[in-house]
Amino acid sequence: MGQKKGRIGFTCAYTPLAIIDAAGFTPFRLLPVGNWPDQAGRVLHDNMCPHVKRVLDCAMSDDLPPDLAGMVFVNSCDAMRRMADAWRKLRPDDKVALIDLPTTAEPGSVTYFSGQLRMLSDRLSEWGGNPVTADAIETGIETFNTVSTLLREIELLARGKRLSGGRSRMQTLYNRASTEDADTMIGDLRQIIGEAPPQNQSSAVPVFLFGNMFPDPTAYALFESSGAHVAGDDFCTGSRLFAPMENHISGDVFDRLAQQLFAHPPCARTVFPSQPANVANDILQRTRASGAAGAIGHIMKFCDPYLTRMPLVRNAFKEAGLPLLILEGDCTLGSIGQQRTRIEAFIEMLR
Amino acid sequence: MMKKYFDDLVGGIDTALNKDPANSSPRKLYAREVARLGSRLYSGTEKVAWCGVVAPFDVLNAMGVTSCYTEFIGAMLASTGMVGSFLEKAEHEGYAGDTCGYHRAVIGAMLNGWMPEPDFLIATSAPCSGGLAVMETIADHFKKDLFVLHVPQDESESSVRYLADQIRDMTGFISDHTGVPLDRDVLKDAIEKTNEARRLMEEVYQLARAIPSPVDGRMLGNFGIVMALLLGTPECVEVIRAFRDTFAGRVENRTSGIGKEKLRLMWIQNRIQFRHPLIDLLEKEYGAVVVADELNAITWEPIDPEDPFEGLARRSISIPFNGTIDRRIAHLKKQAQEYKLDGAINPCHWGCRQGTGARGLITEGLKEIGIPVLNLEVDCVDSRNFSEGQLKTRIEAFTEMLWERKKAG
């Protein structure tokens, strides 16, 4: 792998990392974890997704990598679109691309999304000064397949209580994998797989965690110290970003990437018209499959795609007789810390 | 109950119009058509589709489907003063209080059995993610089939083709649910009526730009967005023509809609749907009239009746709420200049991420052309949190500031 040309920032799990890699850049997820002054509300509105506001706070504080060569935004929901708008106003000299993510995964939508990926590839070619070739994208797919497969393996270790540091450490790895050079990451992940498992097996209660995003490793530590064992989870800052792509399928690389990004575990913003409320059944099934005794949903405040669907999730769990706790947060550890008593009571109830 | 309410409303307006035909205000004709639509939605005999805001209602009308966006229910419940209990119902069932009031009201109406059961649903990704989530919830509640139109963010050829193909597929979906295939001649006729409505609407807006403006702050409230529901029908053309004729007469006589017009304002996004005193306050105390509404604008070209799908796609893509904020700000600036505005009021509808979420950017954008914006922070549907005193004070300060600026030239 040659010298990278810098980093390309991104904020959504539907971002095609392989294309960024193929263009010679390192994908760099701007995570809403940090201590920046709260300023973005005046640019947009305070009643806005905390993820979006925190990322903008980070940009307004100029706390960005010095080699940030551009930003790739995905029009996945209203708030993400507004983040791209605000970024352009706040940092008019930055290179910014916004790709349109269809609402459904219908065949026509996948074709359209493939066209959007092709446009992104052209844009990244301009930014990088060299054309992005199909071969380079194939290599990028292989690279991120390797990262995803290794992360999946480590995730299984964490779920089986065989990863020292538990889910908190797993999140650190997810965060590193979404911000650091993939080749370096692959070496580190292989090393971790070879580690000896922890000696003491805890008697923590297995729970399934889900929601939009949950990037702070310390927050997982809080769950674990409250007596929970994360038996499975579904967040865009975790397994949803790193799903291996099937590479035995032939055809146009952009078509395949588009298909694959829609085949990842979906964010609530994606609608399956033939199965309305799919998100509720999906979370329920995944909770059951994980062997969890109950589920905890951590939803970002002001997130319409999730907040509107939470009553459906609640009903699905009620009908299934599975305990569910829903928490609202704002990307700060303080907001989850305040919920500690509720989390502990929920875990006690599950014992 | 709702059917009777709408039928009584239609009856009342008919009686008033028959009694004094010479005094038939266009707003009465408009209200009668809205009430007729409400009556049909609640009739229990018509094919009904709940839709997203930018669905092609002329196509649905041409296919014999009574269709409406769900936000209509929220606005209607707010205007009748009944919305509180429906909002509470939704909130009690777990729908977050900081989401859009229109959508909470719709969910409350659905849970309380006040929402007509649709035959199917057609959701649109524009204008908002929240609306789409509500459509999914309604489809699940009624166990009805859902069709989703993804409205792309730009008007590139590939985006237009993509949406046009979806609209074509939508006609197949509708036929599957009505048992009636699309009649191209009927659709052609509907599109011709849409084009006629478009031409007349352009005239209405052109007349509204006159100084003094023939409008008062209520006449064109909700006009553009509600007339979209009637596109493709003769009633739509009739109502818009009545507005055009009334305004043409006033402009010819240089008659202001409010008496002495001192300040000209634009209302950004949507109106406050429940009874409130702010428009009266603006007009009576300050001679300030809302002459322009953001959505009272023609943003699309006439549609080819012989091959309408690409034109329909362009129309849906063109609404100011769709796409990047630059498009929307350009639209607002254009309106501000065309209407020779002194200022703008943004209610900042609580819970609206796509609209209110751009509050700061819109304010800055209009500032670039010297248009001050008053950001109110109101839930346009939920009257429970309406702080009348505070809002009056802010409006007073704003209009005084505008007046001083105007006097200073």
HADDOCK unambig.tbl for C-alpha pairs under 7 A between the chains (distance, minus, plus):
assign (segid A and resid 42 and name CA) (segid B and resid 360 and name CA) 5.83 0.50 0.50
assign (segid A and resid 43 and name CA) (segid B and resid 360 and name CA) 4.50 0.50 0.50
assign (segid A and resid 43 and name CA) (segid B and resid 361 and name CA) 6.07 0.50 0.50
assign (segid A and resid 44 and name CA) (segid B and resid 357 and name CA) 5.06 0.50 0.50
assign (segid A and resid 44 and name CA) (segid B and resid 358 and name CA) 4.86 0.50 0.50
assign (segid A and resid 44 and name CA) (segid B and resid 359 and name CA) 5.49 0.50 0.50
assign (segid A and resid 44 and name CA) (segid B and resid 360 and name CA) 4.90 0.50 0.50
assign (segid A and resid 44 and name CA) (segid B and resid 361 and name CA) 6.43 0.50 0.50
assign (segid A and resid 45 and name CA) (segid B and resid 356 and name CA) 6.68 0.50 0.50
assign (segid A and resid 45 and name CA) (segid B and resid 357 and name CA) 5.13 0.50 0.50
assign (segid A and resid 45 and name CA) (segid B and resid 358 and name CA) 6.81 0.50 0.50
assign (segid A and resid 45 and name CA) (segid B and resid 359 and name CA) 6.09 0.50 0.50
assign (segid A and resid 45 and name CA) (segid B and resid 360 and name CA) 6.74 0.50 0.50
assign (segid A and resid 47 and name CA) (segid B and resid 351 and name CA) 6.78 0.50 0.50
assign (segid A and resid 48 and name CA) (segid B and resid 353 and name CA) 6.31 0.50 0.50
assign (segid A and resid 48 and name CA) (segid B and resid 357 and name CA) 6.26 0.50 0.50
assign (segid A and resid 77 and name CA) (segid B and resid 129 and name CA) 5.72 0.50 0.50
assign (segid A and resid 78 and name CA) (segid B and resid 128 and name CA) 6.23 0.50 0.50
assign (segid A and resid 78 and name CA) (segid B and resid 129 and name CA) 5.94 0.50 0.50
assign (segid A and resid 78 and name CA) (segid B and resid 353 and name CA) 6.07 0.50 0.50
assign (segid A and resid 78 and name CA) (segid B and resid 354 and name CA) 5.07 0.50 0.50
assign (segid A and resid 79 and name CA) (segid B and resid 353 and name CA) 6.21 0.50 0.50
assign (segid A and resid 79 and name CA) (segid B and resid 354 and name CA) 6.82 0.50 0.50
assign (segid A and resid 81 and name CA) (segid B and resid 324 and name CA) 6.95 0.50 0.50
assign (segid A and resid 82 and name CA) (segid B and resid 357 and name CA) 6.97 0.50 0.50
assign (segid A and resid 82 and name CA) (segid B and resid 358 and name CA) 6.68 0.50 0.50
assign (segid A and resid 85 and name CA) (segid B and resid 324 and name CA) 6.31 0.50 0.50
assign (segid A and resid 85 and name CA) (segid B and resid 325 and name CA) 6.03 0.50 0.50
assign (segid A and resid 100 and name CA) (segid B and resid 152 and name CA) 6.88 0.50 0.50
assign (segid A and resid 100 and name CA) (segid B and resid 153 and name CA) 6.81 0.50 0.50
assign (segid A and resid 102 and name CA) (segid B and resid 150 and name CA) 5.99 0.50 0.50
assign (segid A and resid 103 and name CA) (segid B and resid 125 and name CA) 6.63 0.50 0.50
assign (segid A and resid 103 and name CA) (segid B and resid 150 and name CA) 5.82 0.50 0.50
assign (segid A and resid 112 and name CA) (segid B and resid 162 and name CA) 6.81 0.50 0.50
assign (segid A and resid 273 and name CA) (segid B and resid 146 and name CA) 5.34 0.50 0.50
assign (segid A and resid 273 and name CA) (segid B and resid 147 and name CA) 6.02 0.50 0.50
assign (segid A and resid 273 and name CA) (segid B and resid 148 and name CA) 6.60 0.50 0.50
assign (segid A and resid 274 and name CA) (segid B and resid 146 and name CA) 6.86 0.50 0.50
assign (segid A and resid 276 and name CA) (segid B and resid 136 and name CA) 5.37 0.50 0.50
assign (segid A and resid 276 and name CA) (segid B and resid 139 and name CA) 6.48 0.50 0.50
assign (segid A and resid 276 and name CA) (segid B and resid 140 and name CA) 5.49 0.50 0.50
assign (segid A and resid 277 and name CA) (segid B and resid 136 and name CA) 6.47 0.50 0.50
assign (segid A and resid 277 and name CA) (segid B and resid 137 and name CA) 6.62 0.50 0.50
assign (segid A and resid 277 and name CA) (segid B and resid 140 and name CA) 6.27 0.50 0.50
assign (segid A and resid 302 and name CA) (segid B and resid 98 and name CA) 6.78 0.50 0.50
assign (segid A and resid 302 and name CA) (segid B and resid 99 and name CA) 6.95 0.50 0.50
assign (segid A and resid 304 and name CA) (segid B and resid 99 and name CA) 6.73 0.50 0.50
assign (segid A and resid 304 and name CA) (segid B and resid 129 and name CA) 6.72 0.50 0.50
assign (segid A and resid 304 and name CA) (segid B and resid 130 and name CA) 5.10 0.50 0.50
assign (segid A and resid 305 and name CA) (segid B and resid 129 and name CA) 6.35 0.50 0.50
assign (segid A and resid 305 and name CA) (segid B and resid 130 and name CA) 6.10 0.50 0.50
assign (segid A and resid 305 and name CA) (segid B and resid 133 and name CA) 5.93 0.50 0.50
assign (segid A and resid 307 and name CA) (segid B and resid 95 and name CA) 6.99 0.50 0.50
assign (segid A and resid 307 and name CA) (segid B and resid 96 and name CA) 6.48 0.50 0.50
assign (segid A and resid 308 and name CA) (segid B and resid 95 and name CA) 6.17 0.50 0.50
assign (segid A and resid 308 and name CA) (segid B and resid 133 and name CA) 6.18 0.50 0.50
assign (segid A and resid 308 and name CA) (segid B and resid 134 and name CA) 6.81 0.50 0.50
assign (segid A and resid 309 and name CA) (segid B and resid 133 and name CA) 6.84 0.50 0.50
assign (segid A and resid 311 and name CA) (segid B and resid 93 and name CA) 6.88 0.50 0.50
assign (segid A and resid 311 and name CA) (segid B and resid 94 and name CA) 5.54 0.50 0.50
assign (segid A and resid 311 and name CA) (segid B and resid 95 and name CA) 6.58 0.50 0.50
